[in-house]
Amino acid sequence: MISKIKGLLDNVDDGMAVINVGGIYYEIMLPSALAESIRQNAPPGNNITLHILDYIEGGQVGNQYPRMIGFADAIDREFFRVYTSVPGLGVKKALKSLTIPISEIARAIETEETSTLTKLPGIGGRLAEKIIAELKGKTARFALAKESKPLAKPEVKPDFAEETLAVLLQLQYRRSEAQAMLDRAIAIGKRYKSSEELLQQIFRQTSPGAAK
């Protein structure tokens, strides 16, 4: 198990950094706000230290891949470890949901403020209740942490998202179903240039045999 990596920054892209440690290049997922901060303040070649949480991606035997997630602070890593212990809260969804400081998320859990949790991207009412049921009493130390900046940036939907949603509604999808399809396509992080591109991605994700 890797707990910390220190090396030279090779490059950083949307949600991913590559770190050179003695000639071995590690690909590390990052919360989006941290990735943006590194991109702006740490040019390639700079020394960088990340606190690491590793996990296995994929559920089927033969299709499992080791992944690493990097955080600037150990307290952020530890919160994320606890946070993602909730069934149904996957790593990628959890990363995108960190749009308020972890102290505020922890405080909402400890005080059972579902209204705060449901404002987080990807966290609906049922999942918010599950997070509270699973974690209340386990996150008080994070609620006491000094105020910090959110680890993730809110996703900005493309200007034609509403246009795409309207097309799906015209195709007789229920609004909740159409919104879920749209959200899944946007969540992969691709930058679409038109509603046609967005619809093509939705088609690929809903075609038989598409990865769920």
TORTI-548582 format. One record per residue: x, y, z of N, C-alpha, C, O in turn; residue number from 1; residue in three letters. Coordinates in Angstrom, 3 decimals. Example, Ala and Ser with C-alpha at 12.3 -4.5 7.8 and 13.67 -1.06 7.14 Angstrom:
% TORTI-548582
       n.px       n.py       n.pz      ca.px      ca.py      ca.pz       c.px       c.py       c.pz       o.px       o.py       o.pz   num   residuo
     13.190     -5.690      7.800     12.300     -4.500      7.800     13.200     -3.300      7.800     14.236     -3.319      8.465     1       ALA
     12.850     -2.250      7.080     13.670     -1.060      7.140     12.900      0.030      7.870     13.409      1.138      8.039     2       SER
//
This chain:
% TORTI-548582
       n.px       n.py       n.pz      ca.px      ca.py      ca.pz       c.px       c.py       c.pz       o.px       o.py       o.pz   num   residuo
      0.847     -1.203      0.000      0.000      0.000      0.000      0.882      1.251      0.000      1.810      1.366      0.800     1       MET
      0.586      2.172     -0.892      1.338      3.424     -0.995      0.591      4.497     -0.220     -0.605      4.686     -0.441     2       ILE
      1.265      5.209      0.689      0.600      6.251      1.476      1.001      7.656      1.042      0.249      8.607      1.260     3       SER
      2.177      7.799      0.428      2.630      9.126      0.011      3.587      8.962     -1.168      4.375      8.018     -1.226     4       LYS
      3.496      9.900     -2.097      4.409      9.921     -3.242      5.043     11.304     -3.329      4.346     12.317     -3.263     5       ILE
      6.365     11.344     -3.478      7.087     12.588     -3.675      7.954     12.429     -4.912      8.753     11.497     -5.005     6       LYS
      7.795     13.336     -5.852      8.561     13.243     -7.085      8.425     14.500     -7.911      7.992     15.542     -7.419     7       GLY
      8.800     14.393     -9.170      8.752     15.531    -10.088      7.463     15.485    -10.897      7.099     14.448    -11.452     8       LEU
      6.792     16.603    -10.955      5.575     16.681    -11.758      5.923     16.589    -13.232      6.686     17.404    -13.751     9       LEU
      5.364     15.600    -13.899      5.567     15.472    -15.344      4.506     16.270    -16.094      4.830     17.079    -16.963    10       ASP
      3.243     16.042    -15.757      2.169     16.838    -16.336      0.913     16.652    -15.494      0.796     15.695    -14.729    11       ASN
     -0.001     17.563    -15.645     -1.296     17.461    -14.973     -2.369     17.847    -15.969     -2.267     18.861    -16.661    12       VAL
     -3.417     17.006    -16.030     -4.530     17.252    -16.930     -5.795     17.260    -16.086     -5.717     17.234    -14.857    13       ASP
     -6.945     17.295    -16.716     -8.201     17.324    -15.978     -8.307     16.095    -15.083     -8.510     14.978    -15.560    14       ASP
     -8.167     16.317    -13.784     -8.370     15.243    -12.834     -7.278     14.198    -12.771     -7.499     13.126    -12.208    15       GLY
     -6.104     14.467    -13.330     -5.044     13.466    -13.359     -3.677     14.130    -13.372     -3.460     15.113    -14.082    16       MET
     -2.748     13.583    -12.575     -1.366     14.050    -12.590     -0.453     12.863    -12.846     -0.762     11.734    -12.465    17       ALA
      0.669     13.127    -13.492      1.697     12.109    -13.696      2.941     12.577    -12.958      3.460     13.664    -13.213    18       VAL
      3.420     11.726    -12.026      4.558     12.065    -11.171      5.724     11.131    -11.489      5.566      9.911    -11.530    19       ILE
      6.894     11.722    -11.712      8.109     10.970    -11.997      8.860     10.723    -10.686      9.374     11.654    -10.067    20       ASN
      8.914      9.465    -10.277      9.628      9.082     -9.060     10.774      8.147     -9.463     10.577      6.947     -9.653    21       VAL
     11.966      8.719     -9.588     13.124      7.915     -9.954     12.998      7.213    -11.290     13.490      6.098    -11.463    22       GLY
     12.343      7.861    -12.228     12.193      7.278    -13.558     10.959      6.414    -13.731     10.696      5.921    -14.828    23       GLY
     10.197      6.222    -12.662      8.919      5.515    -12.748      7.808      6.562    -12.702      7.766      7.399    -11.800    24       ILE
      6.920      6.506    -13.676      5.881      7.528    -13.812      4.547      6.993    -13.272      3.995      6.021    -13.787    25       TYR
      4.055      7.644    -12.236      2.804      7.243    -11.598      1.673      8.152    -12.051      1.788      9.377    -12.021    26       TYR
      0.580      7.530    -12.469     -0.616      8.259    -12.884     -1.561      8.311    -11.692     -1.972      7.272    -11.174    27       GLU
     -1.906      9.521    -11.257     -2.658      9.693    -10.021     -3.887     10.560    -10.263     -3.781     11.671    -10.782    28       ILE
     -5.056     10.045     -9.884     -6.281     10.830     -9.970     -6.270     11.924     -8.918     -5.724     11.742     -7.830    29       MET
     -6.870     13.054     -9.239     -6.916     14.190     -8.311     -8.322     14.774     -8.249     -9.038     14.752     -9.250    30       LEU
     -8.731     15.295     -7.096     -9.946     16.113     -7.076     -9.739     17.311     -8.008     -8.628     17.829     -8.125    31       PRO
    -10.809     17.744     -8.665    -10.667     18.718     -9.749    -10.077     20.054     -9.307     -9.294     20.648    -10.048    32       SER
    -10.436     20.543     -8.113     -9.894     21.826     -7.664     -8.398     21.713     -7.357     -7.644     22.657     -7.596    33       ALA
     -7.972     20.576     -6.834     -6.549     20.358     -6.579     -5.784     20.283     -7.898     -4.690     20.834     -8.013    34       LEU
     -6.351     19.608     -8.885     -5.707     19.529    -10.198     -5.523     20.917    -10.793     -4.474     21.224    -11.360    35       ALA
     -6.545     21.753    -10.663     -6.458     23.113    -11.192     -5.401     23.929    -10.450     -4.660     24.697    -11.063    36       GLU
     -5.335     23.760     -9.126     -4.337     24.478     -8.333     -2.921     24.075     -8.719     -2.042     24.929     -8.839    37       SER
     -2.698     22.783     -8.912     -1.371     22.312     -9.316     -1.023     22.834    -10.706      0.111     23.241    -10.957    38       ILE
     -1.998     22.821    -11.603     -1.764     23.292    -12.969     -1.333     24.755    -12.976     -0.483     25.155    -13.771    39       ARG
     -1.924     25.547    -12.086     -1.635     26.975    -12.052     -0.357     27.322    -11.294      0.295     28.318    -11.605    40       GLN
      0.003     26.512    -10.304      1.084     26.895     -9.395      2.323     26.013     -9.435      3.353     26.381     -8.871    41       ASN
      2.249     24.867    -10.084      3.395     23.948    -10.090      3.714     23.537    -11.524      3.124     22.583    -12.030    42       ALA
      4.635     24.234    -12.190      4.993     23.869    -13.562      5.682     22.513    -13.606      6.240     22.080    -12.598    43       PRO
      5.658     21.830    -14.751      6.348     20.546    -14.891      7.800     20.645    -14.440      8.485     21.628    -14.723    44       PRO
      8.257     19.618    -13.736      9.613     19.606    -13.211      9.698     19.976    -11.753     10.722     19.741    -11.112    45       GLY
      8.620     20.560    -11.208      8.585     20.917     -9.791      8.461     19.672     -8.914      7.834     18.685     -9.299    46       ASN
      9.066     19.736     -7.733      8.845     18.687     -6.752      7.420     18.788     -6.222      6.910     19.883     -5.984    47       ASN
      6.793     17.647     -6.043      5.418     17.633     -5.556      5.235     16.431     -4.645      5.786     15.359     -4.896    48       ILE
      4.459     16.615     -3.591      4.157     15.531     -2.658      2.650     15.351     -2.577      1.917     16.322     -2.390    49       THR
      2.184     14.120     -2.717      0.765     13.817     -2.632      0.542     12.683     -1.643      1.284     11.701     -1.626    50       LEU
     -0.487     12.832     -0.824     -0.907     11.758      0.066     -1.837     10.844     -0.726     -2.787     11.313     -1.352    51       HIS
     -1.569      9.555     -0.699     -2.178      8.622     -1.641     -3.188      7.694     -0.971     -2.963      7.176      0.123    52       ILE
     -4.300      7.507     -1.661     -5.269      6.471     -1.330     -5.390      5.585     -2.553     -5.710      6.068     -3.640    53       LEU
     -5.138      4.300     -2.392     -5.234      3.416     -3.559     -6.477      2.542     -3.463     -6.972      2.253     -2.374    54       ASP
     -6.968      2.132     -4.618     -8.155      1.280     -4.669     -8.125      0.477     -5.961     -7.317      0.747     -6.849    55       TYR
     -9.005     -0.507     -6.061     -9.106     -1.339     -7.257    -10.360     -0.934     -8.014    -11.458     -0.933     -7.457    56       ILE
    -10.195     -0.596     -9.272    -11.321     -0.201    -10.114    -11.790     -1.398    -10.920    -10.981     -2.149    -11.465    57       GLU
    -13.085     -1.568    -10.991    -13.643     -2.680    -11.762    -14.139     -3.767    -10.841    -13.551     -4.018     -9.789    58       GLY
    -15.227     -4.416    -11.237    -15.816     -5.412    -10.361    -15.670     -6.842    -10.813    -15.898     -7.760    -10.025    59       GLY
    -15.299     -7.059    -12.056    -15.217     -8.416    -12.554    -13.775     -8.897    -12.565    -12.849     -8.134    -12.842    60       GLN
    -13.607    -10.169    -12.259    -12.270    -10.758    -12.271    -11.679    -10.621    -13.673    -12.344    -10.933    -14.661    61       VAL
    -10.451    -10.164    -13.760     -9.804     -9.972    -15.058     -9.967     -8.574    -15.591     -9.275     -8.179    -16.529    62       GLY
    -10.897     -7.800    -14.991    -11.113     -6.414    -15.412    -10.924     -5.459    -14.245    -11.642     -4.466    -14.123    63       ASN
     -9.960     -5.761    -13.393     -9.686     -4.941    -12.232     -8.351     -4.227    -12.412     -7.368     -4.822    -12.853    64       GLN
     -8.332     -2.929    -12.060     -7.139     -2.120    -12.279     -6.797     -1.352    -11.010     -7.673     -0.729    -10.410    65       TYR
     -5.537     -1.390    -10.594     -5.143     -0.583     -9.434     -5.110      0.893     -9.801     -4.559      1.267    -10.837    66       PRO
     -5.697      1.730     -8.955     -5.722      3.175     -9.178     -5.226      3.880     -7.926     -5.278      3.330     -6.826    67       ARG
     -4.747      5.098     -8.105     -4.328      5.917     -6.976     -5.001      7.284     -7.055     -5.168      7.852     -8.134    68       MET
     -5.385      7.801     -5.878     -5.958      9.135     -5.777     -5.031      9.949     -4.894     -4.593      9.475     -3.846    69       ILE
     -4.730     11.169     -5.311     -3.802     12.009     -4.568     -4.489     13.184     -3.894     -5.428     13.764     -4.438    70       GLY
     -4.010     13.530     -2.697     -4.532     14.662     -1.937     -3.356     15.482     -1.417     -2.277     14.946     -1.165    71       PHE
     -3.573     16.771     -1.260     -2.502     17.639     -0.759     -2.269     17.443      0.731     -1.151     17.633      1.211    72       ALA
     -3.311     17.065      1.468     -3.220     16.911      2.918     -3.673     15.521      3.342     -4.578     14.941      2.741    73       ASP
     -3.035     14.994      4.382     -3.394     13.676      4.896     -4.822     13.659      5.436     -5.505     12.640      5.335    74       ALA
     -5.286     14.781      6.010     -6.637     14.824      6.564     -7.676     14.681      5.463     -8.720     14.064      5.674    75       ILE
     -7.399     15.248      4.283     -8.313     15.097      3.151     -8.375     13.641      2.713     -9.451     13.116      2.424    76       ASP
     -7.210     12.990      2.666     -7.169     11.576      2.289     -7.966     10.729      3.274     -8.736      9.858      2.868    77       ARG
     -7.782     10.982      4.564     -8.465     10.176      5.564     -9.976     10.384      5.518    -10.742      9.436      5.686    78       GLU
    -10.406     11.631      5.289    -11.840     11.866      5.147    -12.385     11.091      3.953    -13.441     10.465      4.039    79       PHE
    -11.664     11.137      2.850    -12.142     10.468      1.643    -12.212      8.957      1.858    -13.117      8.299      1.344    80       PHE
    -11.276      8.412      2.603    -11.301      6.980      2.899    -12.595      6.614      3.660    -13.256      5.626      3.343    81       ARG
    -12.933      7.428      4.659    -14.145      7.183      5.434    -15.384      7.413      4.571    -16.319      6.613      4.585    82       VAL
    -15.380      8.503      3.830    -16.520      8.907      2.989    -16.887      7.812      1.992    -18.066      7.506      1.818    83       TYR
    -15.905      7.228      1.346    -16.163      6.230      0.309    -16.401      4.833      0.868    -16.504      3.874      0.104    84       THR
    -16.489      4.705      2.184    -16.866      3.417      2.770    -18.374      3.206      2.699    -18.865      2.117      2.995    85       SER
    -19.102      4.235      2.310    -20.559      4.140      2.208    -20.936      3.360      0.955    -20.532      3.745     -0.142    86       VAL
    -21.697      2.276      1.084    -22.130      1.525     -0.103    -22.904      2.417     -1.067    -23.787      3.170     -0.657    87       PRO
    -22.570      2.328     -2.332    -23.255      3.126     -3.343    -22.597      4.443     -3.649    -22.980      5.120     -4.603    88       GLY
    -21.598      4.828     -2.847    -20.871      6.071     -3.109    -19.513      5.703     -3.692    -18.538      5.522     -2.962    89       LEU
    -19.464      5.596     -5.008    -18.226      5.212     -5.674    -17.184      6.312     -5.633    -17.478      7.464     -5.314    90       GLY
    -15.965      5.931     -5.962    -14.841      6.858     -5.892    -15.049      8.062     -6.811    -14.869      9.202     -6.381    91       VAL
    -15.417      7.831     -8.040    -15.545      8.936     -8.992    -16.695      9.871     -8.618    -16.568     11.091     -8.726    92       LYS
    -17.810      9.301     -8.182    -18.922     10.139     -7.732    -18.511     10.941     -6.511    -18.830     12.124     -6.399    93       LYS
    -17.797     10.290     -5.593    -17.358     10.974     -4.373    -16.420     12.135     -4.687    -16.537     13.205     -4.090    94       ALA
    -15.488     11.931     -5.624    -14.565     13.001     -5.999    -15.306     14.216     -6.536    -14.962     15.353     -6.212    95       LEU
    -16.319     13.975     -7.355    -17.062     15.083     -7.961    -17.945     15.808     -6.948    -18.340     16.954     -7.163    96       LYS
    -18.251     15.125     -5.839    -19.193     15.704     -4.879    -18.543     16.673     -3.896    -19.254     17.352     -3.154    97       SER
    -17.214     16.756     -3.868    -16.510     17.535     -2.841    -16.460     19.022     -3.178    -15.392     19.634     -3.179    98       LEU
    -17.633     19.597     -3.464    -17.694     20.992     -3.902    -17.853     21.979     -2.751    -17.943     23.186     -2.975    99       THR
    -17.889     21.472     -1.523    -17.793     22.324     -0.335    -16.691     21.738      0.544    -16.357     20.564      0.387   100       ILE
    -16.118     22.512      1.460    -15.030     21.991      2.296    -15.438     20.724      3.038    -16.607     20.554      3.384   101       PRO
    -14.472     19.832      3.283    -14.798     18.574      3.947    -15.333     18.816      5.361    -16.124     18.015      5.860   102       ILE
    -14.919     19.894      6.007    -15.443     20.187      7.348    -16.948     20.424      7.300    -17.667     20.039      8.222   103       SER
    -17.429     21.057      6.229    -18.861     21.319      6.104    -19.624     20.039      5.797    -20.736     19.842      6.288   104       GLU
    -19.025     19.162      4.982    -19.656     17.872      4.702    -19.754     17.063      5.981    -20.802     16.491      6.281   105       ILE
    -18.660     17.015      6.740    -18.643     16.263      7.992    -19.645     16.837      8.989    -20.325     16.091      9.693   106       ALA
    -19.734     18.162      9.047    -20.684     18.801      9.968    -22.119     18.452      9.586    -22.963     18.227     10.453   107       ARG
    -22.388     18.409      8.287    -23.728     18.046      7.821    -24.054     16.598      8.193    -25.193     16.283      8.538   108       ALA
    -23.060     15.728      8.122    -23.269     14.327      8.509    -23.570     14.224     10.000    -24.512     13.541     10.402   109       ILE
    -22.777     14.896     10.810    -22.930     14.793     12.264    -24.210     15.445     12.759    -24.752     15.027     13.783   110       GLU
    -24.706     16.457     12.061    -25.937     17.138     12.482    -27.156     16.691     11.665    -28.246     17.246     11.797   111       THR
    -26.945     15.676     10.818    -28.026     15.080     10.019    -28.701     16.104      9.107    -29.924     16.113      8.974   112       GLU
    -27.913     16.948      8.493    -28.439     17.954      7.563    -28.455     17.379      6.147    -27.537     17.616      5.362   113       GLU
    -29.490     16.633      5.834    -29.581     16.043      4.502    -29.668     17.117      3.421    -29.224     16.904      2.293   114       THR
    -30.242     18.277      3.768    -30.392     19.346      2.777    -29.040     19.833      2.270    -28.909     20.208      1.105   115       SER
    -28.031     19.829      3.145    -26.684     20.225      2.716    -26.082     19.167      1.813    -25.480     19.490      0.789   116       THR
    -26.238     17.908      2.184    -25.642     16.823      1.403    -26.279     16.705      0.015    -25.587     16.401     -0.957   117       LEU
    -27.582     16.942     -0.085    -28.237     16.799     -1.381    -27.893     17.926     -2.347    -28.224     17.853     -3.530   118       THR
    -27.231     18.966     -1.852    -26.751     20.016     -2.744    -25.462     19.608     -3.450    -25.045     20.255     -4.410   119       LYS
    -24.836     18.541     -2.977    -23.591     18.073     -3.589    -23.899     17.326     -4.885    -24.870     16.571     -4.939   120       LEU
    -23.096     17.519     -5.924    -23.339     16.829     -7.195    -23.395     15.316     -7.025    -22.505     14.717     -6.422   121       PRO
    -24.440     14.709     -7.558    -24.559     13.259     -7.544    -25.121     12.666     -6.268    -25.300     11.451     -6.185   122       GLY
    -25.407     13.498     -5.261    -25.915     12.987     -3.988    -27.410     13.279     -3.892    -27.813     14.418     -3.656   123       ILE
    -28.214     12.259     -4.075    -29.655     12.415     -3.950    -30.103     12.185     -2.517    -29.287     11.908     -1.638   124       GLY
    -31.402     12.303     -2.288    -31.932     12.186     -0.938    -31.662     10.839     -0.297    -31.271     10.774      0.868   125       GLY
    -31.865      9.760     -1.046    -31.655      8.425     -0.483    -30.198      8.197     -0.126    -29.896      7.640      0.930   126       ARG
    -29.282      8.627     -1.008    -27.860      8.451     -0.725    -27.424      9.327      0.442    -26.596      8.909      1.250   127       LEU
    -27.970     10.535      0.539    -27.642     11.416      1.662    -28.034     10.768      2.985    -27.280     10.827      3.955   128       ALA
    -29.201     10.157      3.024    -29.643      9.472      4.245    -28.734      8.294      4.565    -28.435      8.034      5.731   129       GLU
    -28.296      7.585      3.535    -27.398      6.448      3.755    -26.046      6.918      4.283    -25.466      6.281      5.162   130       LYS
    -25.540      8.037      3.745    -24.262      8.590      4.215    -24.355      8.925      5.703    -23.447      8.611      6.472   131       ILE
    -25.447      9.557      6.101    -25.629      9.923      7.509    -25.738      8.676      8.379    -25.123      8.599      9.443   132       ILE
    -26.528      7.692      7.921    -26.712      6.469      8.702    -25.396      5.718      8.889    -25.141      5.157      9.955   133       ALA
    -24.565      5.709      7.852    -23.311      4.961      7.901    -22.205      5.704      8.647    -21.370      5.077      9.298   134       GLU
    -22.195      7.037      8.558    -21.016      7.787      9.013    -21.217      8.655     10.250    -20.238      9.119     10.835   135       LEU
    -22.461      8.883     10.661    -22.643      9.727     11.839    -21.897      9.123     13.031    -22.032      7.934     13.320   136       LYS
    -21.116      9.946     13.712    -20.297      9.486     14.816    -18.878      9.138     14.411    -18.021      8.902     15.262   137       GLY
    -18.628      9.107     13.090    -17.299      8.766     12.597    -16.574      9.958     11.963    -15.401      9.854     11.605   138       LYS
    -17.271     11.084     11.825    -16.690     12.208     11.082    -16.530     13.481     11.915    -16.220     14.539     11.366   139       THR
    -16.735     13.394     13.228    -16.664     14.597     14.067    -15.290     15.253     13.986    -15.195     16.480     13.970   140       ALA
    -14.231     14.460     13.935    -12.879     15.048     13.883    -12.661     15.840     12.608    -11.902     16.809     12.598   141       ARG
    -13.325     15.434     11.531    -13.194     16.189     10.276    -14.016     17.475     10.333    -13.647     18.484      9.734   142       PHE
    -15.131     17.428     11.058    -15.957     18.629     11.228    -15.208     19.705     12.002    -15.497     20.893     11.862   143       ALA
    -14.241     19.285     12.824    -13.455     20.231     13.616    -12.247     20.780     12.869    -11.536     21.647     13.378   144       LEU
    -12.018     20.277     11.664    -10.863     20.731     10.883    -10.999     22.204     10.538    -12.110     22.715     10.390   145       ALA
     -9.867     22.884     10.410     -9.884     24.285     10.014    -10.524     24.417      8.644    -10.408     23.535      7.793   146       LYS
    -11.195     25.530      8.453    -11.871     25.750      7.174    -10.862     25.711      6.021     -9.761     26.251      6.122   147       GLU
    -11.252     25.080      4.960    -10.390     24.970      3.788    -11.237     25.146      2.537    -12.460     25.273      2.609   148       SER
    -10.584     25.151      1.419    -11.292     25.305      0.161    -11.879     23.955     -0.279    -11.361     22.903      0.095   149       LYS
    -12.943     23.984     -1.062    -13.485     22.729     -1.604    -12.428     22.006     -2.440    -11.578     22.641     -3.063   150       PRO
    -12.489     20.685     -2.447    -11.528     19.899     -3.210    -11.948     19.730     -4.669    -11.126     19.379     -5.515   151       LEU
    -13.205     19.976     -4.960    -13.690     19.810     -6.330    -14.400     21.066     -6.792    -15.014     21.778     -5.998   152       ALA
    -14.310     21.327     -8.087    -15.025     22.447     -8.689    -16.379     21.959     -9.180    -16.472     20.863     -9.733   153       LYS
    -17.433     22.752     -8.990    -18.726     22.360     -9.567    -18.596     22.219    -11.075    -17.965     23.042    -11.738   154       PRO
    -19.197     21.174    -11.604    -19.152     20.981    -13.051    -20.024     22.027    -13.735    -21.150     22.293    -13.314   155       GLU
    -19.492     22.599    -14.773    -20.243     23.574    -15.560    -20.847     22.862    -16.761    -20.132     22.357    -17.626   156       VAL
    -22.151     22.830    -16.798    -22.808     22.151    -17.908    -22.668     22.983    -19.174    -22.728     24.211    -19.113   157       LYS
    -22.481     22.328    -20.334    -22.367     23.067    -21.589    -23.653     23.836    -21.890    -24.734     23.472    -21.428   158       PRO
    -23.515     24.884    -22.656    -24.653     25.746    -22.970    -25.796     24.972    -23.613    -26.958     25.354    -23.475   159       ASP
    -25.478     23.890    -24.313    -26.508     23.155    -25.036    -27.044     21.967    -24.241    -27.714     21.105    -24.810   160       PHE
    -26.765     21.904    -22.938    -27.292     20.813    -22.119    -28.820     20.832    -22.117    -29.462     19.791    -22.259   161       ALA
    -29.397     22.030    -21.954    -30.861     22.132    -21.942    -31.446     21.733    -23.287    -32.507     21.112    -23.355   162       GLU
    -30.745     22.093    -24.356    -31.197     21.706    -25.698    -31.211     20.188    -25.830    -32.153     19.612    -26.373   163       GLU
    -30.161     19.547    -25.331    -30.069     18.089    -25.389    -31.160     17.451    -24.549    -31.762     16.459    -24.957   164       THR
    -31.417     18.019    -23.371    -32.479     17.504    -22.515    -33.830     17.606    -23.216    -34.653     16.695    -23.128   165       LEU
    -34.052     18.717    -23.910    -35.315     18.902    -24.634    -35.485     17.836    -25.719    -36.590     17.339    -25.936   166       ALA
    -34.394     17.489    -26.394    -34.462     16.453    -27.427    -34.857     15.117    -26.813    -35.691     14.398    -27.364   167       VAL
    -34.262     14.788    -25.681    -34.579     13.522    -25.011    -36.037     13.484    -24.563    -36.687     12.441    -24.636   168       LEU
    -36.544     14.615    -24.103    -37.954     14.674    -23.702    -38.876     14.497    -24.910    -39.931     13.872    -24.808   169       LEU
    -38.472     15.046    -26.045    -39.246     14.876    -27.276    -39.264     13.417    -27.722    -40.191     12.973    -28.400   170       GLN
    -38.223     12.676    -27.329    -38.133     11.253    -27.677    -38.877     10.378    -26.666    -38.735      9.155    -26.658   171       LEU
    -39.675     11.033    -25.809    -40.584     10.364    -24.881    -39.899      9.755    -23.656    -40.469      8.883    -23.000   172       GLN
    -38.677     10.207    -23.341    -38.067      9.806    -22.075    -38.672     10.634    -20.950    -38.980     11.813    -21.126   173       TYR
    -38.836     10.001    -19.792    -39.273     10.765    -18.619    -38.179     11.763    -18.255    -37.002     11.530    -18.530   174       ARG
    -38.574     12.880    -17.634    -37.597     13.921    -17.300    -36.485     13.379    -16.402    -35.310     13.667    -16.631   175       ARG
    -36.845     12.600    -15.385    -35.830     12.061    -14.481    -34.870     11.126    -15.217    -33.669     11.115    -14.947   176       SER
    -35.409     10.350    -16.141    -34.589      9.427    -16.919    -33.669     10.199    -17.866    -32.486      9.883    -17.988   177       GLU
    -34.226     11.216    -18.537    -33.434     12.024    -19.465    -32.328     12.779    -18.734    -31.203     12.872    -19.225   178       ALA
    -32.654     13.322    -17.550    -31.648     14.058    -16.780    -30.521     13.126    -16.346    -29.353     13.513    -16.372   179       GLN
    -30.864     11.903    -15.948    -29.846     10.941    -15.531    -28.929     10.581    -16.699    -27.718     10.454    -16.522   180       ALA
    -29.500     10.418    -17.884    -28.702     10.112    -19.076    -27.758     11.269    -19.394    -26.591     11.061    -19.725   181       MET
    -28.279     12.484    -19.290    -27.478     13.673    -19.559    -26.346     13.807    -18.540    -25.207     14.099    -18.904   182       LEU
    -26.667     13.592    -17.262    -25.662     13.711    -16.209    -24.540     12.701    -16.393    -23.373     13.028    -16.177   183       ASP
    -24.878     11.476    -16.790    -23.847     10.441    -16.991    -22.899     10.832    -18.116    -21.691     10.616    -18.023   184       ARG
    -23.451     11.408    -19.177    -22.603     11.806    -20.310    -21.679     12.956    -19.927    -20.515     12.978    -20.327   185       ALA
    -22.192     13.909    -19.153    -21.381     15.048    -18.727    -20.328     14.618    -17.724    -19.230     15.173    -17.690   186       ILE
    -20.669     13.611    -16.893    -19.791     13.194    -15.800    -18.468     12.604    -16.267    -17.515     12.575    -15.488   187       ALA
    -18.371     12.131    -17.505    -17.112     11.525    -17.947    -16.034     12.578    -18.175    -14.864     12.238    -18.354   188       ILE
    -16.418     13.858    -18.170    -15.423     14.930    -18.249    -15.048     15.365    -19.646    -14.185     16.226    -19.812   189       GLY
    -15.682     14.784    -20.662    -15.380     15.169    -22.037    -15.949     16.551    -22.334    -17.016     16.913    -21.837   190       LYS
    -15.235     17.313    -23.140    -15.714     18.640    -23.516    -16.419     18.547    -24.872    -15.780     18.370    -25.909   191       ARG
    -17.720     18.666    -24.840    -18.529     18.536    -26.054    -18.619     19.871    -26.783    -18.664     20.936    -26.168   192       TYR
    -18.645     19.786    -28.091    -18.703     20.987    -28.915    -20.100     21.272    -29.444    -20.350     22.346    -29.991   193       LYS
    -21.006     20.323    -29.287    -22.358     20.511    -29.803    -23.303     19.540    -29.116    -22.873     18.573    -28.487   194       SER
    -24.596     19.809    -29.245    -25.576     18.885    -28.677    -25.528     17.546    -29.399    -25.836     16.512    -28.808   195       SER
    -25.141     17.556    -30.680    -25.027     16.304    -31.427    -23.959     15.400    -30.815    -24.159     14.190    -30.702   196       GLU
    -22.822     15.983    -30.418    -21.767     15.197    -29.772    -22.263     14.632    -28.447    -21.975     13.484    -28.106   197       GLU
    -23.000     15.432    -27.713    -23.525     15.000    -26.425    -24.525     13.866    -26.608    -24.518     12.900    -25.845   198       LEU
    -25.375     13.978    -27.606    -26.340     12.922    -27.893    -25.650     11.640    -28.351    -26.096     10.539    -28.028   199       LEU
    -24.560     11.789    -29.104    -23.812     10.605    -29.527    -23.233      9.865    -28.326    -23.240      8.635    -28.289   200       GLN
    -22.727     10.622    -27.331    -22.193      9.997    -26.125    -23.302      9.293    -25.338    -23.102      8.192    -24.826   201       GLN
    -24.467      9.933    -25.246    -25.604      9.308    -24.569    -25.997      8.021    -25.281    -26.302      7.021    -24.633   202       ILE
    -25.992      8.041    -26.606    -26.322      6.841    -27.378    -25.329      5.719    -27.085    -25.718      4.565    -26.906   203       PHE
    -24.014      6.078    -27.037    -23.007      5.045    -26.766    -23.184      4.441    -25.373    -23.006      3.238    -25.179   204       ARG
    -23.536      5.291    -24.409    -23.673      4.809    -23.037    -24.935      3.989    -22.828    -25.008      3.203    -21.883   205       GLN
    -25.924      4.156    -23.686    -27.184      3.423    -23.522    -27.324      2.267    -24.495    -28.314      1.538    -24.452   206       THR
    -26.337      2.090    -25.377    -26.389      0.981    -26.333    -26.159     -0.352    -25.633    -25.468     -0.390    -24.615   207       SER
    -26.715     -1.443    -26.144    -26.475     -2.758    -25.552    -24.974     -3.061    -25.478    -24.247     -2.865    -26.452   208       PRO
    -24.526     -3.531    -24.337    -23.112     -3.863    -24.171    -22.286     -2.710    -23.661    -21.097     -2.883    -23.394   209       GLY
    -22.887     -1.513    -23.514    -22.133     -0.356    -22.998    -21.806     -0.577    -21.539    -22.574     -1.202    -20.808   210       ALA
    -20.629     -0.048    -21.103    -20.236     -0.179    -19.706    -21.173      0.620    -18.824    -21.525      1.754    -19.149   211       ALA
    -21.578      0.032    -17.711    -22.476      0.723    -16.774    -21.685      1.488    -15.738    -22.270      2.131    -14.866   212       LYS
//
